[in-house]
Amino acid sequence: MTITDGTSLTDLLSARGLFLTQDEGDATGAIYLCVRDGLPGGYPIGYALPSRAGTWFAYARSRPGRIFACDQVDSGLWSPESALRSALAHARYGDVLYALEQSTGTDTTYTVKVPRSWATHLTALPGVTVRPAGPSLTSRTLRLTAPAVALLRGQPERDGCHADLAGRLWLAGVGYELRREVRGSRTEGLLD
């Protein structure tokens, strides 16, 4: 499947750590968008549902904390691909990824250098702190815990702020490299 901007749906889902599934016994024909949570079938964060008119509806988990509850976020879409893309654009599942990462008990941290204008927004999230200020007036270096990075992986793209599995933090369409901190404040490689 290819989304209208030329990005393969498979690539988009892979970058976010998601997959599609369809229940063979489901008479509705729904295609589910799921996050890998360690359980068979994954955790559903949205779905595309065909209508009798031949168009598609998009549903997404847009209110975190509501277990398995999805709201309709779009309708009248001409393809399952566009419905899934719309569901992905609205789905909020960072709380699920945050809880999964916290349960591992890891003490891994990451750093990222971002424009100063984003620093206040990001430090409002749990597990994100500003490192001591340097000489730059235009950027700040942030330290993020592994659960904080997981939380950012589950942010909707339309918010303009999310992380991918390739070790980038995306802010307003610009990618910034997340670097893993090694004990002793030295950084090493990209995010796993």
Contacts in CASP RR format, 6 or more apart in sequence:
PFRMAT RR
TARGET T0000
AUTHOR 0000-0000-0000
METHOD contacts of the structure
MODEL  1
MTITDGTSLTDLLSARGLFLTQDEGDATGAIYLCVRDGLPGGYPIGYALP
SRAGTWFAYARSRPGRIFACDQVDSGLWSPESALRSALAHARYGDVLYAL
EQSTGTDTTYTVKVPRSWATHLTALPGVTVRPAGPSLTSRTLRLTAPAVA
LLRGQPERDGCHADLAGRLWLAGVGYELRREVRGSRTEGLLD
1 8 0 8 1.000
1 9 0 8 1.000
1 10 0 8 1.000
1 80 0 8 1.000
1 81 0 8 1.000
1 84 0 8 1.000
2 8 0 8 1.000
2 9 0 8 1.000
2 81 0 8 1.000
3 9 0 8 1.000
3 12 0 8 1.000
3 81 0 8 1.000
3 82 0 8 1.000
3 85 0 8 1.000
4 82 0 8 1.000
9 81 0 8 1.000
9 84 0 8 1.000
9 85 0 8 1.000
12 85 0 8 1.000
12 88 0 8 1.000
13 19 0 8 1.000
13 20 0 8 1.000
13 33 0 8 1.000
13 88 0 8 1.000
14 165 0 8 1.000
15 164 0 8 1.000
15 165 0 8 1.000
15 166 0 8 1.000
16 88 0 8 1.000
16 153 0 8 1.000
16 154 0 8 1.000
16 162 0 8 1.000
16 164 0 8 1.000
16 165 0 8 1.000
17 35 0 8 1.000
17 36 0 8 1.000
17 153 0 8 1.000
17 165 0 8 1.000
18 33 0 8 1.000
18 34 0 8 1.000
18 35 0 8 1.000
18 36 0 8 1.000
18 45 0 8 1.000
18 88 0 8 1.000
19 34 0 8 1.000
19 36 0 8 1.000
19 42 0 8 1.000
20 31 0 8 1.000
20 32 0 8 1.000
20 33 0 8 1.000
20 34 0 8 1.000
20 84 0 8 1.000
21 31 0 8 1.000
21 32 0 8 1.000
21 34 0 8 1.000
21 41 0 8 1.000
21 42 0 8 1.000
22 29 0 8 1.000
22 30 0 8 1.000
22 31 0 8 1.000
22 32 0 8 1.000
23 30 0 8 1.000
23 32 0 8 1.000
28 49 0 8 1.000
28 50 0 8 1.000
29 49 0 8 1.000
29 50 0 8 1.000
30 47 0 8 1.000
30 48 0 8 1.000
30 49 0 8 1.000
30 50 0 8 1.000
31 47 0 8 1.000
31 48 0 8 1.000
31 80 0 8 1.000
31 83 0 8 1.000
31 84 0 8 1.000
32 44 0 8 1.000
32 46 0 8 1.000
32 47 0 8 1.000
33 44 0 8 1.000
33 45 0 8 1.000
33 46 0 8 1.000
33 47 0 8 1.000
33 48 0 8 1.000
33 60 0 8 1.000
33 84 0 8 1.000
33 87 0 8 1.000
33 88 0 8 1.000
33 91 0 8 1.000
34 41 0 8 1.000
34 42 0 8 1.000
34 43 0 8 1.000
34 44 0 8 1.000
34 45 0 8 1.000
35 42 0 8 1.000
35 43 0 8 1.000
35 45 0 8 1.000
35 93 0 8 1.000
35 96 0 8 1.000
35 97 0 8 1.000
35 154 0 8 1.000
36 42 0 8 1.000
36 43 0 8 1.000
37 43 0 8 1.000
37 96 0 8 1.000
37 100 0 8 1.000
43 93 0 8 1.000
43 96 0 8 1.000
44 61 0 8 1.000
44 68 0 8 1.000
44 70 0 8 1.000
45 60 0 8 1.000
45 61 0 8 1.000
45 70 0 8 1.000
45 87 0 8 1.000
45 91 0 8 1.000
45 92 0 8 1.000
45 93 0 8 1.000
45 96 0 8 1.000
46 58 0 8 1.000
46 59 0 8 1.000
46 60 0 8 1.000
46 61 0 8 1.000
46 70 0 8 1.000
46 87 0 8 1.000
46 91 0 8 1.000
47 58 0 8 1.000
47 59 0 8 1.000
47 70 0 8 1.000
47 87 0 8 1.000
48 56 0 8 1.000
48 57 0 8 1.000
48 58 0 8 1.000
48 59 0 8 1.000
48 77 0 8 1.000
48 80 0 8 1.000
48 83 0 8 1.000
48 84 0 8 1.000
48 87 0 8 1.000
49 56 0 8 1.000
49 57 0 8 1.000
49 58 0 8 1.000
49 59 0 8 1.000
49 83 0 8 1.000
50 56 0 8 1.000
50 57 0 8 1.000
50 80 0 8 1.000
51 57 0 8 1.000
51 75 0 8 1.000
51 76 0 8 1.000
53 76 0 8 1.000
55 75 0 8 1.000
55 76 0 8 1.000
55 77 0 8 1.000
55 78 0 8 1.000
56 75 0 8 1.000
56 76 0 8 1.000
56 77 0 8 1.000
56 78 0 8 1.000
56 79 0 8 1.000
56 80 0 8 1.000
56 82 0 8 1.000
56 83 0 8 1.000
57 72 0 8 1.000
57 74 0 8 1.000
57 75 0 8 1.000
57 76 0 8 1.000
57 77 0 8 1.000
57 83 0 8 1.000
58 72 0 8 1.000
58 73 0 8 1.000
58 74 0 8 1.000
58 75 0 8 1.000
58 77 0 8 1.000
58 82 0 8 1.000
58 83 0 8 1.000
58 84 0 8 1.000
58 86 0 8 1.000
58 87 0 8 1.000
58 90 0 8 1.000
59 70 0 8 1.000
59 71 0 8 1.000
59 72 0 8 1.000
59 73 0 8 1.000
59 87 0 8 1.000
60 70 0 8 1.000
60 71 0 8 1.000
60 73 0 8 1.000
60 86 0 8 1.000
60 87 0 8 1.000
60 88 0 8 1.000
60 89 0 8 1.000
60 90 0 8 1.000
60 91 0 8 1.000
60 92 0 8 1.000
61 68 0 8 1.000
61 69 0 8 1.000
61 70 0 8 1.000
61 71 0 8 1.000
61 91 0 8 1.000
61 92 0 8 1.000
61 93 0 8 1.000
62 70 0 8 1.000
62 71 0 8 1.000
62 73 0 8 1.000
62 90 0 8 1.000
62 91 0 8 1.000
62 92 0 8 1.000
62 156 0 8 1.000
63 69 0 8 1.000
63 71 0 8 1.000
63 92 0 8 1.000
64 92 0 8 1.000
64 93 0 8 1.000
64 94 0 8 1.000
64 95 0 8 1.000
64 96 0 8 1.000
65 95 0 8 1.000
73 86 0 8 1.000
73 87 0 8 1.000
73 89 0 8 1.000
73 90 0 8 1.000
74 83 0 8 1.000
74 86 0 8 1.000
74 87 0 8 1.000
74 90 0 8 1.000
77 83 0 8 1.000
77 86 0 8 1.000
88 156 0 8 1.000
88 157 0 8 1.000
89 156 0 8 1.000
89 157 0 8 1.000
89 158 0 8 1.000
90 156 0 8 1.000
90 158 0 8 1.000
91 154 0 8 1.000
91 156 0 8 1.000
92 154 0 8 1.000
92 155 0 8 1.000
92 156 0 8 1.000
93 154 0 8 1.000
94 150 0 8 1.000
94 151 0 8 1.000
94 152 0 8 1.000
94 153 0 8 1.000
94 154 0 8 1.000
94 155 0 8 1.000
95 151 0 8 1.000
96 154 0 8 1.000
97 150 0 8 1.000
97 151 0 8 1.000
97 153 0 8 1.000
97 154 0 8 1.000
98 126 0 8 1.000
98 147 0 8 1.000
98 148 0 8 1.000
98 150 0 8 1.000
98 151 0 8 1.000
100 150 0 8 1.000
101 146 0 8 1.000
101 147 0 8 1.000
101 149 0 8 1.000
101 150 0 8 1.000
102 147 0 8 1.000
104 146 0 8 1.000
106 146 0 8 1.000
107 146 0 8 1.000
108 145 0 8 1.000
108 146 0 8 1.000
108 180 0 8 1.000
108 181 0 8 1.000
109 143 0 8 1.000
109 144 0 8 1.000
109 145 0 8 1.000
109 146 0 8 1.000
109 180 0 8 1.000
109 181 0 8 1.000
110 143 0 8 1.000
110 144 0 8 1.000
110 145 0 8 1.000
110 146 0 8 1.000
110 149 0 8 1.000
110 178 0 8 1.000
110 179 0 8 1.000
110 180 0 8 1.000
110 181 0 8 1.000
110 191 0 8 1.000
111 131 0 8 1.000
111 141 0 8 1.000
111 142 0 8 1.000
111 143 0 8 1.000
111 144 0 8 1.000
111 178 0 8 1.000
111 179 0 8 1.000
111 181 0 8 1.000
111 187 0 8 1.000
112 141 0 8 1.000
112 142 0 8 1.000
112 144 0 8 1.000
112 169 0 8 1.000
112 176 0 8 1.000
112 177 0 8 1.000
112 178 0 8 1.000
112 179 0 8 1.000
113 139 0 8 1.000
113 140 0 8 1.000
113 141 0 8 1.000
113 142 0 8 1.000
113 176 0 8 1.000
114 122 0 8 1.000
114 139 0 8 1.000
114 140 0 8 1.000
114 141 0 8 1.000
114 142 0 8 1.000
114 169 0 8 1.000
114 171 0 8 1.000
114 176 0 8 1.000
115 138 0 8 1.000
115 139 0 8 1.000
115 140 0 8 1.000
115 171 0 8 1.000
116 136 0 8 1.000
116 137 0 8 1.000
116 138 0 8 1.000
116 139 0 8 1.000
116 140 0 8 1.000
118 161 0 8 1.000
118 171 0 8 1.000
119 130 0 8 1.000
119 140 0 8 1.000
119 142 0 8 1.000
121 161 0 8 1.000
122 128 0 8 1.000
122 142 0 8 1.000
122 161 0 8 1.000
123 129 0 8 1.000
123 130 0 8 1.000
123 142 0 8 1.000
125 148 0 8 1.000
125 151 0 8 1.000
125 152 0 8 1.000
126 147 0 8 1.000
126 148 0 8 1.000
126 151 0 8 1.000
127 144 0 8 1.000
127 145 0 8 1.000
127 147 0 8 1.000
127 148 0 8 1.000
128 142 0 8 1.000
128 143 0 8 1.000
128 144 0 8 1.000
128 145 0 8 1.000
128 148 0 8 1.000
129 142 0 8 1.000
129 143 0 8 1.000
130 140 0 8 1.000
130 141 0 8 1.000
130 142 0 8 1.000
130 143 0 8 1.000
131 140 0 8 1.000
131 141 0 8 1.000
131 142 0 8 1.000
131 143 0 8 1.000
133 140 0 8 1.000
134 141 0 8 1.000
143 181 0 8 1.000
144 152 0 8 1.000
144 178 0 8 1.000
149 163 0 8 1.000
149 178 0 8 1.000
149 191 0 8 1.000
152 161 0 8 1.000
152 162 0 8 1.000
152 163 0 8 1.000
152 169 0 8 1.000
153 162 0 8 1.000
153 163 0 8 1.000
153 164 0 8 1.000
153 165 0 8 1.000
154 162 0 8 1.000
154 163 0 8 1.000
155 161 0 8 1.000
155 162 0 8 1.000
155 163 0 8 1.000
156 162 0 8 1.000
157 170 0 8 1.000
160 170 0 8 1.000
160 171 0 8 1.000
160 172 0 8 1.000
160 173 0 8 1.000
161 169 0 8 1.000
161 170 0 8 1.000
161 171 0 8 1.000
161 172 0 8 1.000
162 169 0 8 1.000
162 170 0 8 1.000
163 169 0 8 1.000
163 170 0 8 1.000
163 178 0 8 1.000
163 191 0 8 1.000
164 170 0 8 1.000
165 191 0 8 1.000
166 190 0 8 1.000
166 191 0 8 1.000
167 177 0 8 1.000
167 178 0 8 1.000
167 190 0 8 1.000
167 191 0 8 1.000
168 175 0 8 1.000
168 176 0 8 1.000
168 177 0 8 1.000
168 178 0 8 1.000
169 175 0 8 1.000
169 176 0 8 1.000
169 177 0 8 1.000
169 178 0 8 1.000
170 176 0 8 1.000
177 190 0 8 1.000
178 190 0 8 1.000
178 191 0 8 1.000
179 187 0 8 1.000
179 188 0 8 1.000
179 189 0 8 1.000
179 190 0 8 1.000
179 191 0 8 1.000
180 187 0 8 1.000
180 188 0 8 1.000
180 189 0 8 1.000
180 190 0 8 1.000
180 191 0 8 1.000
180 192 0 8 1.000
181 187 0 8 1.000
181 188 0 8 1.000
182 188 0 8 1.000
END
